[in-house]
Amino acid sequence: MVQQQLSDIDIAQSTELLPIQTIAQQLNLKADQYECYGRHKAKVSIDVLKDLQHQKPGHIVLVTSINPTASGEGKSTLTVGLGQALNKIGKNAVIALREPSLGPVMGMKGGAAGGGYSQILPMEDINLHFTGDLHAITSAHNLLAALIDNHIHQGNSLHIDPQRIVWKRVLDLNDRALRQMVIGLGGPANGTPREDGFDITVASEIMAILCLAMDLEDLKARLSRIVIAYSDNKEPITVKDLGAEGALTVLLKDAIHPNLVQTIEHTPAFVHGGPFANIAHGCSSLVATMMAAKLADYCVTEAGFGADLGAEKFLDIKMRTGDLKPSAVVIVATVRALKMHGGVAKSDLQKENLEALQQGVANLKKHMETISHYGLPYVIAINRFTTDTEAELAFLIDWCKANGARAELANVWEEGGQGGIALAEAVVAAIDQESNAFQPLYALHDSIEEKINQIVKKVYGGGRIEFSATAKKQLQAIAAHGWEHLPICIAKTQYSLSDDPTKVGRPEGFTIHIRELVPRIGAGFIVVMTGSILTMPGLPKQPATLNIGLNADGQVEGLF
């Protein structure tokens, strides 16, 4: 078909977009409730939530997936396609997605605005600078870093121990050379020499704070609680101690307002916030999700990577913070990815292999069990690829039914919302017919060790956890400072249920190795670093950057 010969960006650039005012009118937004950023983007005032405080929220549908593979699962594409499909069957649906980071856009993953005929537009803007939210977060984060070093240089009245500064700098690009560095060289005029480094912007605590703050007042309060360093006597020093929360809030005053765009089929979509799920909590902003749920009967949102990462954090952190209850979960799976979990190399995926598929479904089974632990109804979305054989698809559908799961084929890349109608009907049926006994996995009063154990055993299927000597000391410090009541955010490889990316499928009885615990008091959780996970990615041998450029008409090419 001709559609299959077009790239995502070709499809996007051939779509006639509606003025953003028309999309806002679909949501019954008044002219003074949003600000246009050009013709096809807008910032919707966070104050809309106050205006809708007595409005009952619609159904929140979370889209997650199996553990990702190099073959791609199409989770964002399915999210967009499902939102479009719900509108096609007469339901009022709005989509809520994360903002792409320039790191993966210019690195290995490419664009992150969906694909084919299930995209959010304008995809070039969304994948690049968009409305400047990530730049604002980068600026606020690095201003704080500069203030810390300046405070030390100007006399250090807070007695900050330069060896115990925990606030790195950030950049929204992949740059492995910046992971570890020495700053302040060149004499007294250039500051105090010390070790430092860069994280990627989406790993910044300020990103997490922006995505969990309920309003500007909450944003400022959370910023003030950020622990930036420890004193000579090992007491935590915060942004409030430094007096910087006001300036940081000013830099973020526009970024906190959700961004409104549209899909190819003109379904409204909020795209706001972008923490990674392997190193952060992996969800779009809480205010965007709440706004979408208040303005529609169905809010379709997604969380990064598999259910072991994004979904767990969505359910244990985001929903708890917003005091929200999701209605259903969609677990995206593909024949291709399941064959890779069954041991097939990427180069051999086009060959029919029922034996590998039978092995690989163990990964899907684990994620089904995970969502069941939360008491939520779920639907399996089989994202169809042209290389899937009828025998493979029949096997997967029969397997899902034999395991008591609703499952539907979806072809939203090629057909848009039309290709997701069966899935949309299954989701509505699951919400209407199945019980929903949602509850988070652990209680906040549980110890840090118990919270980690619950996730490792119930979500990952692991056997035990092992703390490094450093992590054991940090556990004691967390207890001493009264931070044990916080939820946890585990940083782990996305490719495996374990902390070893080579262990695909469904490994069992493994050990999760915890090397560090990082209190993120402003965000309101403790980050648990496992395995060899990195907070500043590097570029691959052939980065996507090399395919991107402008044509003679000034249009972007090669973005995805």
Salt bridges, closest charged atoms under 4 A:
ASP47 OD1 - LYS50 NZ 3.92
ASP125 OD2 - LYS41 NZ 2.89
ASP133 OD1 - LYS43 NZ 2.62
ASP149 OD2 - ARG169 NH2 2.97
ASP149 OD1 - ARG194 NE 2.89
ASP161 OD2 - ARG164 NH1 2.47
ASP196 OD2 - ARG169 NH1 2.63
ASP196 OD2 - ARG194 NH2 3.82
ASP199 OD1 - LYS168 NZ 3.90
GLU205 OE1 - ARG520 NH1 3.83
ASP218 OD2 - ARG222 NE 3.24
ASP254 OD2 - LYS253 NZ 3.44
GLU302 OE1 - LYS75 NZ 3.16
GLU302 OE2 - ARG98 NE 3.28
ASP308 OD2 - LYS492 NZ 2.76
ASP316 OD1 - ARG320 NH2 3.94
ASP348 OD1 - LYS351 NZ 3.65
GLU369 OE1 - ARG506 NH2 2.75
GLU390 OE2 - ARG384 NH2 2.61
GLU392 OE2 - LYS339 NZ 2.89
GLU434 OE2 - ARG406 NE 2.59
ASP446 OD1 - HIS445 ND1 3.68
GLU466 OE1 - ARG464 NH1 3.57
ASP499 OD2 - HIS513 ND1 3.20
